[in-house]
Amino acid sequence: MQEGLSLIDDDENRGKAALKRLLHFVDAAAPYNATVIIGCMRGNLPQTTDVRPYLDRLAASVRLAADYAADKGVQIVIEVINRYENNYLNTAAQTMDFIKAYNLKNTRILLDTFHMNIEDSDMSEAIHSCGDLLGYVHVADSNRCFAGAGHINLNKIIKALISTDYKGFISAECLPIPDSDTALTGWILGIKAAF
């Protein structure tokens, strides 16, 4: 994003540069069996009535990256991001439909409770609907602070993850407020309290 790279850029060279960067992320992740996230680098849709070419372009890039990643034991996840940061794939359902419509292998969904709180009317149902397409979870509270510092019912989130037999990672993606140590300690305590 800081370099203006987008997987759906109308400029073919910039789109290729974005894909090249994504493949470098896969190379960096491979030795650690890490997951690679496609978040804001997917870009924003321009004001147009025909979004299909952009979705096709994104799907083509994701497919290339996911195939490349599969050969290296790396999984790709598409993060569901709220409308104020990205103007498409804002809900679990939209992202799931995109992955299924394009039959994207080695590609799953990353749900972030901060974004879900804005976009998904029922966060537990969003988790359940993803099923085995759920590949990663970021937890922050409604104010992007540590778990338990806002109004999200984290107990319901944890119960939904358990009931769907989710076995992936749950990680913190919260602001370091009032400082990193307090946020980390608060996040751990907030997650423990949700169980």
WOURCOR-V588434 format. One record per helix or strand. SS is the DSSP state (H for helix, E for strand). FROM is the first residue (numbers start at 1). LEN is the number of residues. If there is no record, write none. Layout:
ss=<SS:SS>
from=<FROM:FROM>
len=<LEN:LEN>
This chain:
ss=<H:E:H:H:E:H:E:H:H:E:H:E:H>
from=<12:35:40:52:75:92:107:113:123:134:154:170:180>
len=<19:4:3:20:5:10:6:7:11:6:10:3:15>
